[in-house]
Amino acid sequence: MDFSLKRAFLKNFLGNSPDWFKLVIILFLIINPIVFYFINPFIAGWLLVVEFIFTLAMALKCYPLQPGGLLAIEAVLIGMTTPKQISHEISNNLEVILLLIFMVAGIYFMKQLLLFVFTKLLINVRSKRILSLSFCLASAFLSAFLDALTVIAVVISVSIGFYSIYHQYASRQHSNTDLQNDSFIDTAEKKQTLEQFRAFLRSLMMHAGIGTALGGVMTMVGEPQNLIIAKHVDWDFITFYLRMAPVTIPVFFCGLIVCFLVEKFKLFGYGAELPETVRQVLTEHDKKMSAKRTKKEQAQLIIQGIIGIWLIVALAFHLADVGLIGLSVIIMATAFCGITEEHALGKAFEEALPFTALLTVFFSVVAVIIDQQLFTPFIQFVLQSSESSQLSLFYLFNGLLSAVSDNVFVGTVYITEAMKAANEGLVSMEQYQHLAVAINTGTNLPSVATPNGQAAFLFLLTSALAPLIRLSYGRMVWMALPYTIVMTIAGLLGVELWLIPATDWMESIGLITIPR
């Protein structure tokens, strides 16, 4: 094989990714079997987890599906896990996969209404702090009843709509610019405006993402692991909310305070205002769209509004699995808005399917975690600790492991082990229910530290919006840092200091019943 052909193979491998990134992935693929066979399978398992996180961190250099998928395929080939275990993980998370396939596509067919509503909000609310709090509050409220992925998909769709409107305007202006002396200055100002607009959208997206965590932890339907935990301890919707409230309500208000402070003092990449030029563009676009909106388009907005009500009611009362509700949204929105061509339907699935494939690869890594028992030492350490320190340790270890793994998996493993300990008499039933609170809040709150800790964050990182607004893995970690610190500490204080007294008080007035 001649040199030029070798270069062609290297050039094709992972496409336009940097050469150093390609060499790192090749190095990973060489090292993994050596460590697995000749050093220690446990170390090899953790090495794979770190490598996969690295591919997520480099999402703007190369979409993680390809490098992460190669690592997952190699893990199966060398015996770290089996296709059967991966299939088991996929089947356990089938509802999440269906949600991604159908719900995100359903939101695509409602973007006309969403853009209309959020444009009104954006151009009428001039205070960035109030706007940020509004996005955080709205995301928290919706995530308490809907799924966090659904909520973040809505916000992503809206942000892409805003960006597209301004980008089209800027492109037209650039093409009309003649070569006068001030053209360079004009271009520099436009670049500055665009960077400020990107920073503005980044901050709103992060506030919305944090909001999904603040609201999602409160109810049994907010996150998938919440539902699993609720089933293990036999709590209904109201009981779950009340048992979590001593921790989740103080954390919620602490999160809102952080939102206000980082905007007020322009910390951690927040504080960027909506450029006045962009506000004018959005305002003019809204006026033009309102002026030329036909009766047909008005009817479409009405239909989408009715479908939006159906979506909230169906999800809040769990009339069907989330994915099936999403499919119903697709059917109704397309049927009543006149979208019947196959190619028009296909566009709606372009955003979600790559992430669905990536999530399936992620389940392969989770399968490795299970087969290589990577979390076993942590679980044994916590269960062997004294009862007085168990709540804090469960909270912290669930948070740490959720930040590097899948919070659904971590929550499921820990609640199963806690139930096993309760059945064997190692912990009391009362302590078991307190542990359930620590596990749920631990998997939901500290896990905002990294994009892979929250599925909604990971979806945002790998969405089409992220490269447009320059939202990288590192930048997400940095912007989430103040929230991570405050929410983690507030949650820990809640678990350690307020949980048991508040629970005893609620029992004394008859709100809840605690098994002894």
Legacy VTK file of the C-alpha trace (Angstrom):
# vtk DataFile Version 3.0
C-alpha trace
ASCII
DATASET POLYDATA
POINTS 516 float
0.000 0.000 0.000
1.596 3.280 -1.059
1.920 6.299 1.191
-0.819 8.333 -0.508
-3.374 5.560 0.026
-2.439 5.337 3.698
-2.971 9.071 3.989
-6.346 8.656 2.285
-7.427 6.068 4.881
-6.351 8.374 7.713
-8.102 11.302 6.040
-11.344 9.343 5.746
-11.165 8.080 9.337
-13.442 10.381 11.404
-13.610 12.831 8.487
-12.684 16.437 9.205
-11.753 15.847 12.850
-8.275 17.072 13.879
-5.459 14.594 13.287
-4.512 14.625 16.983
-8.083 13.572 17.878
-7.945 10.696 15.381
-4.644 9.494 16.852
-6.042 9.663 20.397
-9.022 7.487 19.425
-6.698 4.991 17.704
-4.547 4.958 20.853
-7.651 4.244 22.982
-8.569 1.323 20.716
-5.046 -0.120 21.065
-4.753 0.356 24.840
-8.166 -1.014 25.913
-7.631 -4.725 25.071
-4.105 -4.619 26.538
-5.406 -3.239 29.857
-8.400 -5.618 29.859
-6.425 -8.825 29.213
-3.070 -8.113 30.825
-3.668 -5.621 33.647
-7.181 -5.563 35.157
-10.729 -5.708 33.675
-11.997 -3.332 36.394
-9.404 -0.695 35.432
-10.182 -1.273 31.751
-13.871 -0.645 32.456
-13.216 2.689 34.153
-10.769 3.592 31.390
-13.559 3.049 28.848
-15.909 5.311 30.846
-13.270 8.079 30.894
-12.637 7.639 27.157
-16.344 7.883 26.375
-16.626 11.081 28.442
-13.673 12.422 26.439
-15.571 11.811 23.173
-18.523 13.754 24.622
-16.223 16.598 25.631
-14.946 16.766 22.049
-18.458 16.871 20.556
-17.712 20.058 18.595
-14.621 18.420 17.035
-16.429 15.198 16.125
-19.949 13.964 16.859
-19.533 11.400 19.706
-21.493 8.647 17.941
-18.563 7.567 15.753
-15.630 7.531 18.235
-17.860 6.459 21.124
-19.445 3.779 18.952
-16.037 2.361 17.976
-15.114 2.121 21.671
-18.425 0.383 22.442
-17.991 -2.121 19.576
-14.485 -2.930 20.782
-15.803 -3.397 24.345
-18.191 -6.067 23.068
-15.525 -7.754 20.920
-13.009 -8.099 23.765
-15.629 -9.296 26.261
-16.236 -6.274 28.506
-19.966 -6.771 27.947
-22.313 -8.759 25.697
-24.923 -7.854 23.069
-27.508 -9.496 25.344
-26.699 -7.109 28.205
-26.837 -4.127 25.842
-30.225 -5.271 24.532
-31.401 -5.576 28.144
-30.361 -1.976 28.850
-32.054 -0.775 25.654
-35.286 -2.575 26.532
-35.211 -1.043 30.029
-34.910 2.398 28.432
-37.197 1.851 25.444
-39.547 4.574 26.672
-36.689 7.114 26.553
-35.754 6.010 23.016
-39.358 6.296 21.800
-39.548 9.708 23.443
-36.549 10.888 21.450
-37.795 9.478 18.168
-41.383 10.706 18.353
-41.642 13.522 20.909
-38.782 15.605 19.493
-40.251 15.164 16.011
-43.655 16.158 17.378
-42.209 19.378 18.789
-40.802 20.122 15.298
-44.344 20.309 13.920
-45.332 22.779 16.663
-42.408 25.166 16.210
-44.618 27.698 14.395
-46.651 28.223 17.591
-43.614 28.035 19.871
-41.729 30.640 17.869
-44.788 32.903 17.915
-45.183 32.671 21.729
-41.492 32.954 22.633
-40.877 35.800 20.180
-43.569 37.818 21.956
-41.872 37.018 25.286
-38.400 37.920 24.025
-39.253 41.256 22.444
-41.576 42.410 25.242
-39.461 41.464 28.294
-36.463 43.791 28.196
-34.882 42.836 31.529
-32.409 39.981 31.010
-32.715 38.944 34.674
-36.504 38.663 34.471
-36.230 36.843 31.136
-33.684 34.378 32.568
-35.848 33.724 35.623
-38.838 33.230 33.313
-36.988 30.609 31.247
-35.735 28.841 34.388
-39.170 28.901 36.064
-41.011 27.772 32.937
-38.579 24.895 32.392
-38.836 23.846 36.041
-42.637 23.913 36.027
-42.927 22.008 32.753
-40.286 19.448 33.776
-42.205 18.641 36.966
-45.060 17.345 34.800
-43.470 16.644 31.434
-40.175 15.034 30.538
-36.997 17.131 30.712
-35.994 16.058 27.181
-39.329 17.291 25.849
-38.880 20.646 27.564
-35.308 21.144 26.339
-36.375 20.119 22.811
-38.947 22.936 22.895
-36.371 25.523 23.982
-33.829 24.300 21.408
-36.428 24.591 18.645
-37.260 28.131 19.714
-33.595 29.204 19.951
-32.813 27.806 16.503
-35.775 29.801 15.202
-34.421 33.026 16.737
-30.920 32.369 15.412
-32.218 31.592 11.917
-34.214 34.833 11.755
-31.194 36.971 12.619
-28.795 34.913 10.492
-30.998 35.383 7.428
-31.127 39.132 8.072
-27.331 39.346 8.561
-26.703 37.318 5.391
-28.898 39.657 3.343
-27.160 42.700 4.798
-23.723 41.221 4.072
-24.610 40.510 0.445
-25.840 44.082 0.033
-22.718 45.671 1.555
-20.638 47.505 -1.059
-16.886 48.044 -0.786
-16.931 51.417 0.927
-14.381 52.601 3.485
-16.588 51.775 6.423
-17.505 48.251 5.244
-14.809 46.641 7.424
-16.084 48.479 10.524
-19.624 47.484 9.624
-18.593 43.832 9.346
-16.719 43.980 12.680
-19.807 45.406 14.392
-21.956 42.637 12.931
-19.523 40.018 14.206
-19.608 41.589 17.657
-23.404 41.644 17.576
-23.499 37.990 16.524
-21.124 36.969 19.342
-23.235 38.855 21.869
-26.402 37.209 20.524
-24.740 33.788 20.809
-23.767 34.526 24.420
-27.350 35.653 25.096
-28.801 32.409 23.699
-26.176 30.302 25.532
-27.183 31.773 28.873
-30.899 31.263 28.226
-30.304 27.645 27.186
-28.280 26.929 30.328
-30.899 28.542 32.584
-33.561 26.427 30.873
-31.438 23.279 31.230
-30.888 23.911 34.953
-34.607 24.570 35.282
-35.371 21.066 34.001
-33.239 19.663 36.854
-34.812 21.919 39.509
-38.332 20.912 38.493
-37.594 17.356 37.416
-36.388 16.284 40.869
-39.658 17.278 42.566
-42.165 14.789 41.168
-42.259 11.093 40.362
-42.748 11.866 36.662
-40.005 14.480 36.340
-37.222 12.007 35.536
-37.240 8.273 34.654
-35.336 7.277 37.822
-37.914 9.125 39.951
-40.594 6.751 38.712
-38.399 3.721 39.438
-37.671 4.940 42.971
-41.343 5.727 43.616
-42.320 2.187 42.592
-39.726 0.662 44.941
-41.014 2.577 47.987
-44.683 2.526 46.889
-45.263 6.295 46.821
-47.991 7.992 44.809
-47.600 11.400 43.121
-48.504 13.516 46.184
-46.513 11.400 48.643
-43.432 11.554 46.423
-43.668 15.343 46.185
-44.112 15.757 49.955
-41.267 13.378 50.834
-38.883 15.208 48.474
-40.066 18.711 49.444
-37.746 19.227 52.476
-34.806 18.961 50.069
-36.189 20.033 46.690
-38.010 23.252 47.660
-34.994 24.939 49.338
-32.816 23.827 46.397
-35.352 25.276 43.959
-35.194 28.737 45.542
-31.409 28.538 45.815
-31.288 27.775 42.078
-33.421 30.847 41.295
-31.142 33.009 43.448
-28.108 31.740 41.522
-29.918 32.515 38.246
-30.498 36.089 39.367
-26.976 36.647 40.748
-24.995 35.282 37.783
-27.031 37.508 35.471
-26.772 40.589 37.688
-23.000 40.328 38.149
-22.259 38.762 34.730
-20.476 35.715 36.170
-19.501 32.384 34.556
-20.392 33.503 31.033
-23.834 34.890 31.912
-25.150 38.433 31.688
-25.102 39.030 27.917
-28.015 41.242 26.865
-30.037 40.816 23.701
-28.366 43.171 21.175
-30.693 46.005 20.221
-30.088 45.251 16.529
-31.317 41.692 17.033
-34.332 42.892 19.031
-35.259 45.187 16.145
-34.842 42.358 13.634
-37.051 40.042 15.705
-39.629 42.793 16.252
-39.784 43.624 12.538
-39.971 39.928 11.659
-42.858 39.478 14.108
-44.714 42.455 12.609
-44.182 41.198 9.056
-45.338 37.691 9.940
-48.404 39.064 11.743
-49.268 41.338 8.800
-49.048 38.668 6.127
-50.376 35.759 8.202
-53.131 34.101 6.167
-56.310 32.499 7.484
-54.707 29.140 6.773
-51.695 29.975 8.972
-53.967 31.354 11.706
-55.855 28.062 11.659
-52.540 26.202 11.965
-51.626 28.235 15.066
-55.007 27.444 16.630
-54.587 23.730 15.872
-51.083 23.723 17.328
-52.375 25.479 20.454
-55.053 22.801 20.927
-52.465 20.051 20.375
-50.203 21.779 22.939
-53.009 21.556 25.519
-53.479 17.873 24.635
-49.743 17.316 25.060
-49.633 18.826 28.560
-52.804 17.033 29.734
-51.731 13.660 28.290
-48.279 13.859 29.857
-49.464 15.211 33.212
-52.010 12.397 33.626
-49.829 9.738 31.937
-52.510 8.719 29.477
-49.872 6.764 27.542
-46.099 6.337 27.307
-44.348 9.586 26.445
-43.183 8.311 23.047
-46.711 7.305 22.066
-48.031 10.727 23.081
-45.322 12.229 20.874
-46.493 10.047 17.985
-50.055 11.283 18.515
-48.751 14.875 18.307
-47.047 14.092 14.976
-50.200 12.529 13.551
-52.565 15.294 14.659
-50.232 18.197 13.836
-49.483 16.938 10.337
-53.038 15.821 9.601
-54.679 19.116 10.592
-51.900 21.388 9.274
-51.807 19.794 5.812
-48.347 18.167 5.963
-48.682 14.879 4.097
-45.553 14.499 1.927
-43.023 11.926 3.099
-39.991 14.209 2.611
-41.659 16.896 4.749
-42.135 14.367 7.539
-38.544 13.168 7.307
-37.055 16.555 8.235
-38.620 16.324 11.693
-36.573 13.247 12.578
-33.178 14.624 11.530
-32.440 16.201 14.918
-33.409 13.302 17.181
-32.161 10.169 15.399
-28.388 10.846 15.680
-28.851 11.438 19.410
-30.981 8.298 19.698
-28.109 6.321 18.177
-25.652 8.017 20.554
-27.862 7.192 23.544
-27.895 3.541 22.475
-24.080 3.605 22.461
-24.286 5.155 25.934
-26.361 2.175 27.072
-23.530 -0.041 25.829
-21.169 1.765 28.207
-23.717 1.307 31.005
-23.734 -2.421 30.158
-19.948 -2.434 30.683
-20.439 -0.707 34.053
-22.849 -3.487 35.056
-20.843 -6.452 33.775
-17.549 -5.173 35.210
-19.263 -4.126 38.476
-17.597 -0.725 38.386
-19.932 0.748 41.032
-19.844 -2.213 43.450
-17.050 -0.831 45.709
-18.940 2.453 46.140
-22.218 0.691 46.988
-20.563 -1.617 49.531
-18.727 1.281 51.182
-21.931 3.302 51.638
-23.999 0.390 52.962
-21.299 -0.517 55.497
-21.239 3.027 56.928
-23.133 4.058 60.072
-26.817 4.944 59.785
-26.141 8.564 60.757
-23.829 9.076 57.780
-25.692 6.929 55.232
-27.992 9.693 53.982
-25.143 12.077 53.161
-23.001 9.344 51.628
-25.872 8.022 49.480
-26.552 11.568 48.282
-22.914 12.355 47.476
-22.018 9.038 45.865
-25.179 9.072 43.733
-24.292 12.606 42.640
-20.671 11.733 41.836
-21.505 8.595 39.867
-24.442 10.243 38.064
-22.124 13.013 36.873
-19.910 10.461 35.075
-22.552 7.878 34.205
-26.296 7.583 33.663
-28.422 8.912 36.542
-31.228 6.485 35.640
-28.831 3.559 35.985
-27.253 4.899 39.196
-30.635 5.542 40.798
-31.894 2.088 39.823
-28.794 0.324 41.192
-28.786 2.183 44.504
-32.521 1.908 45.247
-32.368 -1.821 44.456
-29.424 -2.276 46.831
-31.152 -0.178 49.511
-34.323 -2.281 49.216
-32.229 -5.449 49.456
-30.571 -4.109 52.628
-33.992 -3.233 54.093
-35.365 -6.705 53.338
-32.323 -8.272 55.010
-32.759 -6.086 58.098
-29.528 -4.126 57.568
-31.491 -0.852 57.586
-34.921 -0.036 59.026
-37.906 0.617 56.753
-37.957 4.208 57.976
-34.282 4.642 57.060
-34.930 2.937 53.710
-37.498 5.599 52.799
-35.142 8.373 53.860
-32.464 6.750 51.675
-34.903 6.852 48.751
-35.034 10.659 49.094
-31.227 10.849 49.259
-30.892 8.636 46.162
-33.425 10.609 44.129
-32.018 14.040 44.987
-28.452 12.753 44.591
-29.052 11.506 41.052
-30.852 14.707 40.016
-29.009 17.639 41.590
-25.181 17.216 41.587
-25.424 15.542 38.181
-25.899 18.966 36.534
-22.100 19.225 36.816
-21.566 17.558 33.417
-23.590 17.160 30.208
-23.469 13.361 30.485
-25.007 13.619 33.978
-28.331 14.831 32.571
-29.915 13.467 29.388
-31.383 16.916 28.649
-27.897 18.466 28.854
-26.415 15.779 26.618
-29.194 16.344 24.080
-28.436 20.074 24.125
-24.688 19.488 23.697
-25.180 17.272 20.643
-28.019 19.309 19.092
-27.743 21.411 15.953
-27.976 24.504 18.161
-24.771 23.879 20.176
-22.262 24.663 17.377
-24.321 27.684 16.282
-24.070 29.319 19.723
-20.581 27.885 20.450
-21.759 25.769 23.388
-19.044 23.187 24.047
-18.703 20.524 26.754
-16.186 22.610 28.705
-18.301 25.744 28.461
-21.369 23.847 29.703
-19.396 22.546 32.708
-18.144 26.075 33.449
-21.570 27.701 33.127
-23.177 24.967 35.242
-20.508 25.296 37.960
-22.232 27.927 40.177
-25.467 25.951 39.988
-23.605 22.700 40.697
-21.926 24.083 43.819
-25.008 25.775 45.287
-27.507 23.017 44.400
-25.196 20.274 45.680
-24.544 22.025 48.996
-28.203 23.009 49.465
-29.285 19.439 48.681
-26.723 18.014 51.099
-27.885 20.343 53.881
-31.479 19.375 53.145
-30.717 15.653 53.340
-28.517 16.024 56.437
-30.406 18.638 58.488
-33.979 19.121 57.300
-35.181 15.828 55.853
-35.878 13.830 59.023
-37.365 16.694 61.139
-39.588 17.869 58.262
-40.709 14.297 57.533
-41.559 13.692 61.207
-43.538 16.950 61.260
-45.516 15.972 58.146
-46.296 12.620 59.773
-47.433 14.330 62.986
-50.060 16.394 61.122
-51.188 13.419 59.026
-49.801 14.420 55.614
-47.771 11.220 55.227
-47.381 7.829 56.897
-43.930 6.441 57.714
-43.547 2.664 58.073
-41.649 1.649 61.206
LINES 1 517
516 0 1 2 3 4 5 6 7 8 9 10 11 12 13 14 15 16 17 18 19 20 21 22 23 24 25 26 27 28 29 30 31 32 33 34 35 36 37 38 39 40 41 42 43 44 45 46 47 48 49 50 51 52 53 54 55 56 57 58 59 60 61 62 63 64 65 66 67 68 69 70 71 72 73 74 75 76 77 78 79 80 81 82 83 84 85 86 87 88 89 90 91 92 93 94 95 96 97 98 99 100 101 102 103 104 105 106 107 108 109 110 111 112 113 114 115 116 117 118 119 120 121 122 123 124 125 126 127 128 129 130 131 132 133 134 135 136 137 138 139 140 141 142 143 144 145 146 147 148 149 150 151 152 153 154 155 156 157 158 159 160 161 162 163 164 165 166 167 168 169 170 171 172 173 174 175 176 177 178 179 180 181 182 183 184 185 186 187 188 189 190 191 192 193 194 195 196 197 198 199 200 201 202 203 204 205 206 207 208 209 210 211 212 213 214 215 216 217 218 219 220 221 222 223 224 225 226 227 228 229 230 231 232 233 234 235 236 237 238 239 240 241 242 243 244 245 246 247 248 249 250 251 252 253 254 255 256 257 258 259 260 261 262 263 264 265 266 267 268 269 270 271 272 273 274 275 276 277 278 279 280 281 282 283 284 285 286 287 288 289 290 291 292 293 294 295 296 297 298 299 300 301 302 303 304 305 306 307 308 309 310 311 312 313 314 315 316 317 318 319 320 321 322 323 324 325 326 327 328 329 330 331 332 333 334 335 336 337 338 339 340 341 342 343 344 345 346 347 348 349 350 351 352 353 354 355 356 357 358 359 360 361 362 363 364 365 366 367 368 369 370 371 372 373 374 375 376 377 378 379 380 381 382 383 384 385 386 387 388 389 390 391 392 393 394 395 396 397 398 399 400 401 402 403 404 405 406 407 408 409 410 411 412 413 414 415 416 417 418 419 420 421 422 423 424 425 426 427 428 429 430 431 432 433 434 435 436 437 438 439 440 441 442 443 444 445 446 447 448 449 450 451 452 453 454 455 456 457 458 459 460 461 462 463 464 465 466 467 468 469 470 471 472 473 474 475 476 477 478 479 480 481 482 483 484 485 486 487 488 489 490 491 492 493 494 495 496 497 498 499 500 501 502 503 504 505 506 507 508 509 510 511 512 513 514 515
